Amino acid sequence: MNRYAPMLFVLAAIWGASYLFIKVAVDEVAPAPMMAARTLLAAAVLIAYLVWRVGWERTRDEARAAWRHFLILGALNAAIPFWLIAWGEQHIDSGLAAVVQASVPIFNALIVLKVLPHERVTGARALGLAIGIAGVAVVTGIHPSGGWLAVAGAGAVVLSSLSYASAGVYGQLAVSGTTGPVLAAGSMLMGGLILLPLALFQLPTAVPSWEAIGSILALSLLGTALAQLILYRILAAHGSARLSLVTYLMPGFALVYGAVILDEKITATTLIGLALILGGVALASGAVRLPRRDTVPARP
């Protein structure tokens, strides 16, 4: 998988399907045990991959050196957002959850402005942030039949986006010298251990159906373990800017999956909110620039 475009589309397709898997499983398995299983299974696969690639001793040594990063990223990039998304999808459609999640770069930019004093808000960037926040407001305000629980569900996904963004800023500022697969394995393991105590009190009373079990396995192996390996391959080969383009593709996949497989409705308001969020992301990130008017020199 050395080509950029195929890897990007595969990653977007996998992450878009994750919302579908969560929606199917959460009807039978509570958020905490579902996400504990997701993270611990993914961690086992990633650790096995690392031992196969670099050996047990090197894996152990790198893990010992980065355990503090594992703890913080395990909470911010796994346990907290995973639980929030699953809880939110108890009350909103999977496609809508993916649309809200497209706001992660908006929150990332807001946090960077707060923690990095040298960052400045230009006119285009400020406009992008405002448009993106307006899009989040539009999407979270959609509740034709779900009432306040649907608003709370969308709000939970917004909080998960904030958690993801915080993890991204922390990773940018604090994590160095640790390879991507090691960070992925360690953070997933720590995220699972954080969720485990709550999960043990919320185990299902009956054996889940094969659809729920299959969804959790797909979420663990494809949506987490494989996705993490692809993510860090793209990051290492092509950089974070090109990786961020997955933001524009993932909601489309999720909306199609939800509509085709789960009969979820794609409303005009959802599409408007998505357009505002992605437009705001494009402006705030500099992917799209507003045209400048040429200045005319004053006559003497």
N, C-alpha and C positions, 0 to 999 in steps of 0.2 A: 504494500500500500504506500507507494512513494509519490503518487500523484495527489496534488492538493485538492482539486475539485471533487474527485470521487470520495476522498476521505471526508470532506466537509459535508457532502450530501448524505453519506452513510451515518455520520454523527448526528446530523439534523433528523434523519429518519428514525434513528434509535431513540434519541431523546424525545422526539415527538410522540413515539409509541409509549414512552414511559408513563405518560399521563393516562393513556388508555389502560395499561396494566394496573395502575393504581385504582382507577375507577372500577374495574372489574373486581379486584380483590377486596376493596375496602367495604363492600357490602357484607362480607363474611368474616373478615379479619380486621381487628381494630388497628388504628394507625401505628401504635407503638410496637406490637409484635411483628407487624408487617415490615416496618422499616428496620427493626432490629435484625430480622432474618435477612433482609436485603443487604444491609451493610456487612454483617458477619459472613454471609456466603461470598459476597464480592471480595472481602478481605482475604478469605481463604484462597480464592482463586488467584488474587494478585500476589499474595505471599508465595504461593507455589510457583507462579511465573517468575518471580524474582530469584527464588532459590535455583530454579532451572537455568536462568540467564547468568547470574553472577555468583552463585554459591551461597551457602548458608552463612558462612562467617562474615562475608561482606554485607549481606543483608542485615545481619544482627548488628554489626558495627554502625552502619548508617542509621539504623533504627534507634540505637542508643543515643546517638548524637542529636537526633531530631525529635525526641519524645515530647518536648514542650510544644513544638509545632503540631505534632499529631493531636495533642489535647485540644488546642485552640481550633485547628481546622476540623477536627472531628466533631466539635460542637457547632461551629459556624457554617461549615460546608457540608455537613451530613445530618447529624442528629436533629438539630433545630429545624432546618428547612424541610427535610424529608417528612418529619412529623407534621409540620404546618401544612404542607401540600396535601398529605393524605387526609388530614382533618378537614381541610377546605373542600376537597373533592367529595366529601360526604354530602355537601350541600350545593355544589355548583358542577357544571359540565366539565369534562376533561379538556375540551377545546378552549373553554373560557379560562381555565387555570393556566394553560400554556400561553394564552394571550397576555395575561397579567404578568407571567414570568418574563416576558420579553422586556419588561421594564428594568431588569437587573442593571444594564449599563447606565440608566438614568440615575439610579441610587449610587452606583459606583462613582459617577462623576460628582454627585453631591457630597459624598464622603471625602473624596480626594480634595475637594475645595476646602473642606473643614480641617483636614489633618495636614495638608501641605500649604503653608501660607504663601508660597511663591506662585501657586496656581492662580490664574486670573480668569474671570468670566468675561469673555468677549461678547459682542452683540449677538452673533450667530449662536454661540454656545448657550447664552442665557435664553435665547428664544427657543432653542432645542429643548432645554431643560423644562421650560414652561409648557411647551407643547406636549412633551412626554408625560409630565405630571397631569396635565389635563386629560390625556388619554387614559391614564390609570384611573382618574376620577370617573370618567365615562364608563369604563368597563366595570369597576366595582359598584357602580350605581345601578347595574342591570339586575333587577329582581322581579320579573313579571309574575312569577308564581312562588318563588322561594321565600319571599318576605325577608325579615331581618336576618334569618339564618343564612340565606344566600349572600347577603351583604357581609356577614361575619366570615363566611367561607372565603369570599373574595379577599376580604381583609387579611385573613390568615395567609393567603398566597402572596399578598403584598409584603407582609412581614417576612416571608421566606425569601423574597427577592432582596429585601434589605439585608438579611443574614448572608445570602450568597455574595452580595456586593461587599459586605464587611470582610468576608473571607478572602475575596479577591484583592482588596486593598492590603490586608494583612500579608497575604502571600507576596504581593509586590514589594512591600516595604521591609518585611522581616525575614522571609525565607530565602536563604541563599546557600549554595553548596550541597543541597540535597536533591537528588534526581526526582523527576516527576513520578515514576512508578512507585518509588519508595514513599513519597508523600501520599500518593493515592492509597496505597495499601495501609499505611499507618493511620491515616485519617479515617478510613472506613472502619478499621478495627476499633479505633477509639470511639467513633460514633456509635457503633453497635454496642459497645460496653456501656456507654452513657444511657442508651435506650433500654438496655436489658432489664434493669430492676422494674421499670414501669411495665415493660412487656410481660414479665412473669405474672403480673396481677391482671392482665387483660387477655390471657390466652383464650382462644375460642373454646366454647363448651362442647362443640361437635366438630368432627373432622371436616375441614373445608372441602368444597367441591373441587373437581379436577381443574375447572376453569380458574378458580382462585389460586390453587397451588401452582398451576402452570404460569399464571400471571406473575406470581412472586418470584418464581425461578427465572422467568424472562427478564423481569425487572432487575434481579440480582446479577445474572450472568451477562445479559446484553446491555441493559440500561445503565449498569454501574461498572462492572469489571471491564468489559470490552470497550465501553464508551470512554472510560478513564485512559485506557491505553491509546486509543485513537486520539483523544484530546491532547495528551502529552506528546504524541508523535507529531501532530500538526504544530503544536506550540514550539517544539524544538526545531522543526524543519522550516516553518514559515512565519513564526512570530505571533504575538498576541493580537495584533491588529487584524490579520487575516483570519485568525481563529474566531474573532468576535463576529464575523459575518454569519456564523451559525445562528445568531440571534434573529436574523431576518428570515431564515428558512424554517426553523423549528416550529413556530406557531402554525404555519400553513400545513405542515404534516399532521400536527395534532388535531387541527380542525377537520381535516379530511378523514382521519381515522375515526374521530368521534362521530362524524356525520354518517359515514358509510357503515361502520361496525356497530355503533351504539345508538344510531338514529337520533343523534343530537342535532338540534336546529342551529344553523348559522344565521344569526340575525344581522340586520343592517347595522344596528348599534354596536354589535361585537366587531364588525369589520371597520366601522368608523374609529372605534377605540384602538384597534390594532394599527390602523393607518396613522393615527396620532402618535402612538407610542413609538412605532418604527421610524416615523418622520422625525420625532424628537431625538431618538437615538442617533439617527444619521447626522443631524445638525450638531448635537452635543459632542459627538465623537470626531467631527471634522470629515466624515466620509462624504458629506455633501456640503458644499460651500455656497453661500449666497453670492450672487454676482455683485461686483463692485462697480460703482459709478466712477467713470474717469473724471478727475478733477480738472477744471479748466483754469489755466493760470490767469490771474487778474491782469488787466491792461494797465500799463503805466500811466 
